[in-house]
Amino acid sequence: MAHAALARITPMETLVYTLDIFGCAIFAATAVLVAARKGMDLFGVVTLALATAVGGGTLRDMALGVTPVFWVQDTTYIWAPALAAVVCFVILRYRSLPERALIIADAFGLAVFSAHGAQKVCDTCSSPLIAVVMGVMTGCAGGMIRDILCAEEPLILKREIYATAALAGAIVYVALRWAGAPDAACMTLAGLATLALRLAAIRWRLALPTIKRSSAP
């Protein structure tokens, strides 16, 4: 039976799973940088890292009524970000990490999570709108939880193009899936859409327009 189950796992599913774990580890590493600025101890660092890594996916599963949530079914989603957090904690005690490199790596995690979130909903729900919303939630909610716990303004509420990039990727995935494209193409193009938009925003400091202070009541 075990061999039959393994045989049903496609290379695409293996790749998505690997990227998902990588995204959790990257999100955990970015949380450690925030925790370092707040002077947290090791327990606080790991707690913040786990909340960041699995927060978005947990909210997604709870909203969809998926039980148990994904990290209860597969504890690799706990061990990978926890280990990444400990490694980053140790490194930061002796040297600084290039924050820009982690921001870029975070863009890769965002691309994976937003596409995977939309994919998971498309597999269980027929509503394109819900798939897009859950894709954005999966990609962004963990970072929002991190910022709230650290008493900082959430990144998605700032001028930076972050949630917009996740939204673009989720829309691309749902549109391609609705058009009947292969799932591999949907995941790849959706991830590239999010990644390209986010990296462009980092490189050229792109931002959405805001309300001018003089126009506010």
C-alpha positions as CSV (number, residue, x, y, z in Angstrom):
1,M,0.0,0.0,0.0
2,A,2.8,2.4,0.9
3,H,4.5,1.7,-2.5
4,A,1.3,2.4,-4.3
5,A,0.8,5.7,-2.5
6,L,4.4,6.7,-3.4
7,A,3.8,5.8,-7.0
8,R,0.9,8.2,-7.2
9,I,3.1,11.2,-6.2
10,T,4.0,13.0,-9.4
11,P,7.2,15.0,-9.9
12,M,5.2,18.2,-10.0
13,E,3.7,17.4,-6.5
14,T,7.2,16.7,-5.2
15,L,8.5,20.0,-6.6
16,V,5.6,22.0,-5.1
17,Y,6.1,20.3,-1.8
18,T,9.8,21.0,-1.8
19,L,9.2,24.7,-2.7
20,D,6.6,24.9,0.0
21,I,9.0,23.7,2.7
22,F,11.6,26.1,1.3
23,G,9.1,29.0,1.5
24,C,8.4,28.1,5.2
25,A,12.1,28.2,6.0
26,I,12.6,31.5,4.2
27,F,9.7,33.2,5.9
28,A,11.0,31.9,9.2
29,A,14.4,33.5,8.4
30,T,12.8,36.8,7.7
31,A,11.0,36.6,11.0
32,V,14.3,36.1,12.8
33,L,15.6,39.5,11.4
34,V,12.6,41.3,12.9
35,A,12.9,39.4,16.2
36,A,16.6,40.4,16.4
37,R,15.6,44.1,16.2
38,K,13.2,43.5,19.1
39,G,15.8,41.7,21.2
40,M,13.8,38.5,21.5
41,D,15.3,35.4,23.1
42,L,15.5,32.0,21.3
43,F,12.1,30.9,22.4
44,G,10.5,34.1,21.1
45,V,12.5,33.9,17.9
46,V,11.3,30.3,17.1
47,T,7.7,31.2,18.1
48,L,7.7,34.2,15.8
49,A,9.3,32.2,13.0
50,L,6.6,29.5,13.2
51,A,3.8,32.0,13.3
52,T,5.2,33.6,10.1
53,A,5.9,30.4,8.3
54,V,2.6,28.6,8.8
55,G,0.2,31.5,9.8
56,G,-1.2,32.1,6.3
57,G,-1.7,28.4,5.5
58,T,-3.3,27.8,8.9
59,L,-5.9,30.6,8.3
60,R,-6.5,29.3,4.8
61,D,-7.2,25.7,6.1
62,M,-9.4,27.0,8.9
63,A,-11.4,29.2,6.5
64,L,-11.9,26.2,4.2
65,G,-12.8,23.8,7.0
66,V,-9.8,21.6,6.2
67,T,-9.0,19.6,9.3
68,P,-6.5,18.8,10.6
69,V,-4.5,21.8,9.2
70,F,-1.6,21.0,7.0
71,W,1.2,21.2,9.6
72,V,-0.6,18.8,11.9
73,Q,-0.8,16.3,9.0
74,D,2.9,16.8,8.1
75,T,5.2,18.0,10.9
76,T,8.0,18.9,8.4
77,Y,6.2,22.2,8.1
78,I,7.1,22.8,11.8
79,W,10.6,21.3,11.9
80,A,11.9,23.1,8.8
81,P,11.1,26.7,9.9
82,A,12.0,25.9,13.5
83,L,15.4,24.7,12.3
84,A,15.9,27.6,10.0
85,A,15.0,30.0,12.9
86,V,17.6,28.4,15.2
87,V,20.3,28.5,12.5
88,C,19.6,32.2,11.7
89,F,19.6,32.9,15.5
90,V,23.0,31.4,15.9
91,I,24.4,33.2,12.9
92,L,23.1,36.5,14.0
93,R,24.9,36.2,17.3
94,Y,28.2,36.3,15.5
95,R,27.6,38.2,12.3
96,S,24.9,40.1,10.4
97,L,22.9,38.6,7.6
98,P,22.4,40.5,4.3
99,E,18.8,41.7,4.8
100,R,18.4,42.5,1.1
101,A,19.2,38.9,0.2
102,L,16.5,37.7,2.6
103,I,14.0,40.2,1.2
104,I,14.7,38.7,-2.3
105,A,14.4,35.2,-0.9
106,D,11.1,36.3,0.7
107,A,9.9,37.2,-2.7
108,F,10.4,33.6,-3.8
109,G,8.5,32.3,-0.7
110,L,5.7,34.7,-1.5
111,A,5.5,33.5,-5.1
112,V,5.3,29.8,-4.0
113,F,2.8,30.4,-1.2
114,S,0.4,32.5,-3.3
115,A,0.3,30.0,-6.2
116,H,0.1,27.0,-3.9
117,G,-2.7,28.6,-1.9
118,A,-4.7,29.2,-5.0
119,Q,-4.0,25.7,-6.2
120,K,-5.2,24.1,-2.9
121,V,-8.5,26.0,-3.1
122,C,-9.1,25.2,-6.7
123,D,-8.7,21.5,-5.8
124,T,-11.5,21.8,-3.1
125,C,-13.7,24.7,-4.1
126,S,-15.2,25.9,-7.4
127,S,-15.2,29.6,-6.7
128,P,-12.4,31.6,-8.5
129,L,-12.8,34.5,-6.2
130,I,-12.3,32.4,-3.1
131,A,-9.2,30.8,-4.7
132,V,-7.7,34.2,-5.4
133,V,-8.5,35.5,-1.9
134,M,-7.0,32.4,-0.3
135,G,-3.9,32.6,-2.5
136,V,-3.3,36.1,-1.2
137,M,-4.0,35.1,2.4
138,T,-1.6,32.1,2.2
139,G,1.2,34.4,0.9
140,C,0.7,37.4,3.1
141,A,-1.1,36.5,6.4
142,G,2.0,35.0,8.0
143,G,3.9,38.2,7.5
144,M,1.0,40.3,8.8
145,I,0.9,38.1,12.0
146,R,4.7,38.6,12.4
147,D,4.4,42.4,12.2
148,I,1.4,42.6,14.5
149,L,3.2,40.4,17.1
150,C,6.2,42.8,16.9
151,A,4.0,45.9,17.1
152,E,5.0,47.1,13.6
153,E,2.9,48.3,10.8
154,P,2.1,45.3,8.6
155,L,4.1,45.3,5.3
156,I,1.0,44.8,3.2
157,L,-0.5,48.1,4.5
158,K,2.5,50.1,3.4
159,R,3.1,51.5,0.0
160,E,5.3,48.6,-1.1
161,I,4.0,46.3,-3.7
162,Y,3.7,43.0,-1.7
163,A,0.1,41.8,-1.4
164,T,-0.5,43.2,-5.0
165,A,2.2,40.8,-6.2
166,A,0.5,37.9,-4.4
167,L,-2.8,39.0,-5.9
168,A,-1.4,39.0,-9.4
169,G,0.0,35.6,-9.0
170,A,-3.2,34.1,-7.6
171,I,-5.2,35.7,-10.5
172,V,-2.8,34.3,-13.1
173,Y,-3.1,30.8,-11.5
174,V,-6.9,30.8,-11.4
175,A,-7.2,32.3,-14.9
176,L,-5.0,29.6,-16.4
177,R,-6.6,26.8,-14.4
178,W,-10.0,28.0,-15.6
179,A,-8.7,28.0,-19.2
180,G,-7.7,24.4,-18.8
181,A,-3.9,24.8,-18.7
182,P,-1.8,22.1,-17.2
183,D,-1.3,22.5,-13.4
184,A,2.5,22.7,-14.0
185,A,2.1,25.7,-16.3
186,C,-0.4,27.3,-13.9
187,M,2.0,27.0,-11.0
188,T,5.0,28.1,-12.9
189,L,3.5,31.2,-14.6
190,A,1.6,32.2,-11.4
191,G,4.8,32.0,-9.4
192,L,6.8,33.9,-12.0
193,A,4.1,36.7,-12.1
194,T,4.3,37.2,-8.4
195,L,8.1,37.0,-8.3
196,A,8.6,39.3,-11.2
197,L,6.3,42.0,-9.8
198,R,7.8,41.8,-6.3
199,L,11.4,41.9,-7.5
200,A,10.6,44.8,-9.8
201,A,9.1,46.6,-6.8
202,I,12.3,46.0,-4.8
203,R,14.6,47.0,-7.6
204,W,12.8,50.2,-8.8
205,R,11.0,51.0,-5.5
206,L,7.6,50.7,-7.2
207,A,4.6,51.5,-5.1
208,L,0.9,52.0,-5.4
209,P,-0.5,55.5,-5.2
210,T,-1.6,56.8,-1.8
211,I,-4.0,59.4,-0.5
212,K,-2.2,62.8,-0.2
213,R,-2.2,64.1,3.4
214,S,-3.7,67.4,2.1
215,S,-6.7,65.5,0.7
216,A,-7.5,63.7,3.9
217,P,-10.2,65.2,6.1
